[in-house]
């Protein structure tokens, strides 16, 4: 394959050309209640070409038939010539890499019969259904893939990788009369079959919580000190801050650039934030991004000050900064754009108890049912919450929705515990029609001195 | 290819098979922050096969269309070996309704045509202190469906999509106003002008930020803002939710559940819409389906599998991609004021603002689709909303949230606007509700 790709590159008349080819084998099994909903094995293959003529815009072409490779290289070149761009697109310098990287397959999922995968999922699903007859419905999904990946560009980079991904997720629905509550479990790793064994207890726990939530009161809406658990803190930093640190948002927008000026204070000195595409074994981890740039640990906020951002080769050149290995595409159907990898709030000091010790009345917000950011405004739905009363964790509450302004909220983070962990979840990130991109978030427990908690807002 | 696939499947699967084959090509141009930045082309083909063997159903998909059909059949059979039993009958050939889905202008639009559309939008949207992104694309798709029961259908379709967003960042205030046009044909100059006018009108009103109101207030939801109120209803009208026992409307067929002026239709036969099709992805001919008629629930959408499980008939809503199994999904949802006689207007608020002393106009909310949607309760911060004071829009409101229950609100609609339009594949006007909870933060 590499020979075929380099031969096609050699025929390109563009000043810069890159070709990516992927062949992906995946299986998916899902249960709805006691019923198997589907068990399928799929094969997806295709290629992507991106070309740049001096003074032209990007010409991009994607295709599923590899017989079309040469024609699509030609087409991408023509497309670049038809869109003049001034000032011209430049690419940040990256050394050429030649690598044949096999990520740790950790039990190659392609060697495991689909019936085994069904049995594994059935155990997790059964753990949820077995909790109580209040569990009226479940959805359990197992998904794995191995993607064989080839990348070449006209600057000498030649890559061949095997990229594994495996996710296991479940939703338990508890119901009593008109009240419906949910529990969600999600596990995801850039690994294989061995990494998803013995996961049933986590599924049981979320189903138990869904049942407990039937009796829990709605949190009373208002302003509280709020402690985020590591899962919700991770989702928060990804959604509310991470997207703003993607340089394609700022590089050609002077007002955005001003808002995201390096050196600007974003939080108290306790706050340290970064994105690490090279952290071992996580879903956002890869040796190289989809432009052939080596991934790295990029510090974004240091001691409360904005010090970095995430780049593709194009955005880095436009801002006279260095590429950070964050140009990613979800598949051969798409061009690489600036994305996060494994985004984190770095661990601070002390324990969870230290965070709540002096809180008279607060909310401990745990897990995430979802989150959305419209730039400076965000809204997150926690899976559940507990009140904090007089420095202790008290009763379970539901419908904990956190909403606020990013800048104010980051600035109100006043205490970060030392109990950092990566949240190895399934799902993924969406941007510009590319969803789901495997990413990971990590954080310790984080305290926001004051945040608006929606919930029982009343008429 | 589809005939060989069905033939190969029929030889090995004792309960028959059905398949979808689709091939598409698309061209796109993108203007980023006001500059033409890229042009793209894509070609994609793939097939999705379902078999029934020993009473069990399995599915497989591939984009490796050059591979021998037996590979795909083998994977579908392996899937069926694990599958649940299902009494699935592949429908025989029925008469397909006549429907134009292919438009020459969209099929033949050149890159220069797309660039021209983009430039005209930029010219209409550029203003001091703002940055504009525009994307224009057109595509043609050939779809074939067939099954071992003699059912088959094929059609060519075109689509043209145009989107624009205008960004204004002032200090830490980020304002984004966007809109999109989606249709089977290249939009007319009038439609492009309306897109520009719609963005500019909302931007003009948004430049001034005012204090949000608070309390139980009259709130107008624009056609786009209605998503939070439509989503619970459309989820609840899916046969899949009814089968799962989680639909609040599951036992309400024939009952007046909503305001008597509300009617809801799913219409796959609307000419010019990208979701329109003469036949669904399971060989069931398309037909217009009434979901809610003058407030009364009429029925639910089904595909072949959910219909078989519910002992109902497929309503022609089977939808499948290259990968995964078919699911029931809507085509074009039409929300209508059952008594509407008025002339259309494109004025912001659809003529509903006049009577409002103090209230809100909601165009976009944050977090729609999160949480327990089908239950109807919602609570969302506003992304783009305006204050209404004595019948006039006075400015944009930040730091406010609206909350309520969609089913309760649809029981007591105050008025429907005169500004019905397409938002994606939903046709709806603005709608005014009294007593919606608005909170400040």
Interface residues (C-beta under 8 A of the other chain):
Chain A: X26 X28 X29 X32 X33 X35 X36 X37 X38 X39 X40 X41 X42 X43 X44 X45 X46 X57 X58 X59 X60 X61 X62 X63 X64 X65 X67 X68 X72 X75 X76 X79 X80 X82 X83 X84 X85 X89 X114 X115 X118 X136 X137 X173 X175 X180 X181 X182 X221 X252 X253 X255 X256 X258 X259 X333 X335 X369 X370 X371 X372 X373 X374 X375 X376 X377 X378 X379 X380 X381 X399 X401 X403 X404 X405 X407 X452 X454 X455 X457 X458 X459
Chain B: X29 X32 X33 X34 X35 X36 X37 X38 X39 X40 X41 X42 X43 X44 X45 X46 X58 X59 X60 X61 X62 X63 X64 X65 X66 X75 X78 X79 X81 X82 X83 X84 X111 X112 X115 X129 X131 X167 X168 X169 X170 X171 X172 X173 X174 X176 X216 X244 X245 X246 X322 X323 X324 X325 X364 X366 X367 X369 X370 X371 X372 X374 X375 X379 X380 X381 X383 X398 X399 X401 X403 X435 X437 X439 X441
